[in-house]
Amino acid sequence: MKRALVLGGGVAGIAAAFGLRDRGYAVRLLEAHSWLGGRAFSPPAKGDGARPDNGPHVMLGCYEHMRALLRRLGTEAEFGAGEGLCLEYQSVGGPRLRLELAAMSPNLALPLALLKFPAFSLWEKLKICLGLPATYLAGKNRSLERWLQRYRQGTQIRAYLWDPLCRAIMNAEASQVDAGVFFKTLRRAFGGSAADAAIWLPRKPWSELIGEPAFDVLSAAGVEVSLGRRVAALQFEDGQLSGIDLAGGDSLRLESGEIVFSALPWHVLARLIPGGLPAAAIASSAILSVYCQTAERQGIPASPLLVLVDGEPFHFFCRRVAAPLGEFALLAAGAESLRGKSVDAICAIARDQLQRYFPDLPADADIKMQVLREDRATMIVAPGDERHRPPPGLLEGFTNFYLCGDWTATGLPSTLESAAESATRAIADLR
Ligand SMILES: Cc1cc2nc3c(=O)[nH]c(=O)nc-3n(C[C@H](O)[C@H](O)[C@H](O)COP(=O)(O)OP(=O)(O)OC[C@H]3O[C@@H](n4cnc5c(N)ncnc54)[C@H](O)[C@@H]3O)c2cc1C
C-alpha cells in the first residue's frame, strides 16, 4: 500500500488525512497536542462553567470545503444559520441597528440594505455606492487603508461597514492588510446566493464539532492518529524529505515512495525547513476572547452576534446558538492594546466595556470571566504578502513533500475555509 504521513491535526491535516485515505494511502497523522482540531479547539471548562472555545469561530454559508469536512464528521447540522446575512450593531448610547440582506443575490441585496441603513446619511450612502464598484479596482499589494482614503470612506462608513468586515475577515486593521485579498474574499462571500452569505454559528464547543469526532471518524477509516507526537526536525536529502525527528528522541525514517503532507502552521514550518520558507516573513495576529457567564438577565442582549461599533479593545459580542442569555464572549481582533496586560486587568477592561455598551447591566452583576488569548490566531495578509504564500501542493524543489494549511496560497485569508480548501488542492496535486 502507498504510505503517507500527515504532520499536524488541525482542519487542514484532518481534511488531508481523509483525502489521502480516499486515494488509497495508508495514512499516519502526527499531532503535537493530545487533541485534534488545531486552533479551532475548546479547552476544558473551568469548574462548573460552560466549556469555552479557543476563541469564538464563525463560518459563512459559502465555506464549501469546510462544510464538506463537517458532513464527513457528521456535525454539519450542529450549526444555526439564517437565510442570508444579518448583522446587528451596538454603539455606545445608540439604538441597536440591524443590517439585513433580502433573500436575493447579495450583489444586489447589499447595496439595497446599505441604502436603507439608518446609520448612514444620504451623502455617506452615495459614497458607499460609488465605492462598491471600485472594490474591483483594488489592486493587490496596496493596503485597505489606502483604498478607503482614496474612495473617501469616512469615519461613520468605516465604523459600521469596512472596519468590522476587515477585522472579521482579516483579523487585522485596514492599515495592515492587502486590499485585493480583502475584496476578493468579500466577493466570494457576497457574490453567490443569499445562503452563501449567511453567518453560521455553532451550537456546541468547536472540539465537539471537529477534533473529537475527527479522532473517531479518521480511526474508523483506518487512519493511524498519533497524538502527543511533536515534530522537532525535518531531514532532507536530494530534494526529498528523508526523515522526521520527534520531540523526546524518536525519529522516523521515510520509506521509498512514502509522501509527507505538512499541515503545520507557517511559523512552525518556517523553523523546520532548512534555509526557511518565504513564509518566515509572514506576521501573525492575535485574538483575545473573554468568555462571560452570569445569572444576570438585565441589560444583556439576546443577539447571537453584535458588532460593537468603535469598540475598543473588544470588537464583537457573540454567543453559541441557543446558549443561555448569560453565556457570551467578547472578542478582540488583533488585541494589540491588550498585549502584556494581566488577566485581572483584562477582565476589568471587559467589564468596563460591557457597562458602556449595555448600561442596563447592573454595575455589581456577578460575571465569571475566562480569558483566552491565541497569539498566532491568524496570519496577517499584508500588502505584497501573497508572494510569501506557497501554493497548496508539492513544495517546489521537492519530490515527496506537500504543503497545506490556512496560510498557503488559497487566495483567502487565514480561515477555516482556507485550511479545508488547501487540503483539497494539495490532494489534487498528488503526483
Ligand atoms: C481565536 C480564533 C478565532 C478564529 N476565528 C475564526 C473564524 O471566525 N472563522 C474562520 O474561518 N477562522 C477563524 N480562525 C482561524 C482558524 O482557526 C484557522 O484558520 C484554522 O483553524 C487553521 O487550520 P490549520 O489546520 O491550517 O492550522 P492549525 O489549526 O494551526 O493546525 C495545525 C496543527 O499542527 C499542530 N502542530 C503544530 N506544531 C506541530 C509540530 N511541531 N508537530 C506536530 N504537530 C504540530 C498543531 O497543534 C495543530 O493541531 C480563528 C482562529 C483563532 C485562533
The ligand as a MOL file (V3000), in Angstrom:
LIG
                    3D

  0  0  0     0  0            999 V3000
M  V30 BEGIN CTAB
M  V30 COUNTS 53 58 0 0 0
M  V30 BEGIN ATOM
M  V30 1 C -9.4330 32.5830 18.3900 0
M  V30 2 C -9.5450 32.2850 16.9190 0
M  V30 3 C -10.7000 32.6820 16.2380 0
M  V30 4 C -10.8180 32.3870 14.8960 0
M  V30 5 N -11.9780 32.7170 14.2620 0
M  V30 6 C -12.1780 32.2680 13.0130 0
M  V30 7 C -13.4420 32.4470 12.4030 0
M  V30 8 O -14.3540 33.0100 12.9870 0
M  V30 9 N -13.6130 31.9600 11.1560 0
M  V30 10 C -12.6110 31.3080 10.4770 0
M  V30 11 O -12.8580 30.8580 9.3570 0
M  V30 12 N -11.4040 31.1470 11.0290 0
M  V30 13 C -11.1590 31.6000 12.2760 0
M  V30 14 N -9.9410 31.4090 12.8650 0
M  V30 15 C -8.8450 30.8190 12.0790 0
M  V30 16 C -8.9300 29.2910 12.0260 0
M  V30 17 O -8.9850 28.7550 13.3310 0
M  V30 18 C -7.6790 28.7690 11.3410 0
M  V30 19 O -7.5280 29.4070 10.0930 0
M  V30 20 C -7.7310 27.2670 11.0960 0
M  V30 21 O -8.1580 26.5660 12.2290 0
M  V30 22 C -6.3310 26.8140 10.6790 0
M  V30 23 O -6.3050 25.4260 10.4650 0
M  V30 24 P -4.9560 24.7160 10.0380 0
M  V30 25 O -5.2310 23.2550 10.0280 0
M  V30 26 O -4.4080 25.3330 8.8180 0
M  V30 27 O -3.8900 25.0810 11.1650 0
M  V30 28 P -3.9020 24.7040 12.8000 0
M  V30 29 O -5.2990 24.7060 13.2380 0
M  V30 30 O -2.9390 25.6110 13.3720 0
M  V30 31 O -3.3790 23.2170 12.7510 0
M  V30 32 C -2.0030 22.9180 12.8100 0
M  V30 33 C -1.8230 21.7050 13.7020 0
M  V30 34 O -0.4250 21.3810 13.7380 0
M  V30 35 C -0.0890 21.0440 15.0740 0
M  V30 36 N 1.3330 21.2710 15.2580 0
M  V30 37 C 1.9750 22.4500 15.4190 0
M  V30 38 N 3.2960 22.2460 15.5360 0
M  V30 39 C 3.4850 20.9040 15.4490 0
M  V30 40 C 4.6370 20.0870 15.4680 0
M  V30 41 N 5.8640 20.5880 15.6180 0
M  V30 42 N 4.4730 18.7350 15.3350 0
M  V30 43 C 3.2310 18.1970 15.1710 0
M  V30 44 N 2.1050 18.9450 15.1310 0
M  V30 45 C 2.2490 20.2760 15.2650 0
M  V30 46 C -0.9450 21.9770 15.9110 0
M  V30 47 O -1.0590 21.5100 17.2360 0
M  V30 48 C -2.2470 21.9630 15.1460 0
M  V30 49 O -3.0950 20.9310 15.5630 0
M  V30 50 C -9.7640 31.7380 14.1990 0
M  V30 51 C -8.6020 31.3700 14.8820 0
M  V30 52 C -8.4990 31.6400 16.2300 0
M  V30 53 C -7.2640 31.2090 16.9600 0
M  V30 END ATOM
M  V30 BEGIN BOND
M  V30 1 1 1 2
M  V30 2 1 2 3
M  V30 3 2 2 52
M  V30 4 2 3 4
M  V30 5 1 4 5
M  V30 6 1 4 50
M  V30 7 2 5 6
M  V30 8 1 6 7
M  V30 9 1 6 13
M  V30 10 2 7 8
M  V30 11 1 7 9
M  V30 12 1 9 10
M  V30 13 2 10 11
M  V30 14 1 10 12
M  V30 15 2 12 13
M  V30 16 1 13 14
M  V30 17 1 14 15
M  V30 18 1 14 50
M  V30 19 1 15 16
M  V30 20 1 16 17
M  V30 21 1 16 18
M  V30 22 1 18 19
M  V30 23 1 18 20
M  V30 24 1 20 21
M  V30 25 1 20 22
M  V30 26 1 22 23
M  V30 27 1 23 24
M  V30 28 2 24 25
M  V30 29 1 24 26
M  V30 30 1 24 27
M  V30 31 1 27 28
M  V30 32 2 28 29
M  V30 33 1 28 30
M  V30 34 1 28 31
M  V30 35 1 31 32
M  V30 36 1 32 33
M  V30 37 1 33 34
M  V30 38 1 33 48
M  V30 39 1 34 35
M  V30 40 1 35 36
M  V30 41 1 35 46
M  V30 42 1 36 37
M  V30 43 1 36 45
M  V30 44 2 37 38
M  V30 45 1 38 39
M  V30 46 1 39 40
M  V30 47 2 39 45
M  V30 48 1 40 41
M  V30 49 2 40 42
M  V30 50 1 42 43
M  V30 51 2 43 44
M  V30 52 1 44 45
M  V30 53 1 46 47
M  V30 54 1 46 48
M  V30 55 1 48 49
M  V30 56 2 50 51
M  V30 57 1 51 52
M  V30 58 1 52 53
M  V30 END BOND
M  V30 END CTAB
M  END
